[in-house]
Structure formats: C-alpha cells, structure tokens
Amino acid sequence: MDIKIKVKEVLANLLKVKIEELKDEVSLINSIGVDSTEMVESVIALEKSFGVKLSPKEITKNSTINDIVNNIQPKLSTE
C-alpha cells in the first residue's frame, strides 16, 4: 500500500475530515486547524498503523503530509 494514502486515511479518520482536505504540501495546523492534542493523537495513530516509533516533535515540526511520509518511510525499511 502507498504510504501517503495510508497516512491520509489514518489522519482523515482520526481528525474527522475528508481525505481531499489533506493536501500534500500544506501544514495540517494551518490548513485544517489541527491543535497540539490532535497532533499527539495523530502520532499515536500513525505509530500503530505503521508499527514504527515516531517522536511527537518530529511530526509537529514536520506537519505536512509529505513531511510525515518522509519521516515514516525510512523507519519502515529499518524496523
């Protein structure tokens, strides 16, 4: 499965938004108003979905879909 599609599905379900609202290059905080609590919940949901360990700092600092995918991808090949 495409990592980006899975990330969007997980986040859309968690944040209760349509996948189409999750633009690849736009900050989740700026585009759909994700707050810090939702970002932490997103980290937990992504960790469970992908079976990797993520730092909330990594995800909140890099809060576009592309940044999140780029953060997860290398961890999939090493874990």
ZIBELMO-V982684 format. One record per residue. RES is the residue in one small letter. BURIAL is I if it has 9 or more other ideal C-beta (glycine too) atoms within 8 Angstrom, else O. D_CENTER is the distance of its C-alpha to the mean C-alpha in whole Angstrom. Layout:
{{RES:BURIAL:D_CENTER} {RES:BURIAL:D_CENTER}}
This chain:
{{m:O:15} {d:O:13} {i:I:10} {k:I:9} {i:O:10} {k:I:9} {v:I:5} {k:I:7} {e:I:9} {v:I:8} {l:I:6} {a:I:10} {n:O:11} {l:I:10} {l:I:11} {k:O:14} {v:I:13} {k:O:14} {i:O:12} {e:O:14} {e:I:13} {l:I:10} {k:O:12} {d:O:11} {e:O:12} {v:O:12} {s:O:11} {l:I:9} {i:I:12} {n:O:14} {s:I:14} {i:O:13} {g:O:14} {v:I:11} {d:O:13} {s:O:13} {t:O:13} {e:I:11} {m:I:8} {v:I:10} {e:I:10} {s:I:6} {v:I:7} {i:O:10} {a:I:9} {l:I:6} {e:I:9} {k:O:12} {s:O:10} {f:I:11} {g:O:13} {v:I:12} {k:O:13} {l:I:10} {s:O:12} {p:I:10} {k:O:12} {e:I:10} {i:I:7} {t:I:9} {k:O:11} {n:I:9} {s:I:7} {t:I:8} {i:I:6} {n:I:9} {d:I:8} {i:I:5} {v:I:7} {n:I:10} {n:I:9} {i:I:9} {q:I:12} {p:O:14} {k:I:14} {l:I:14} {s:O:18} {t:O:19} {e:O:18}}
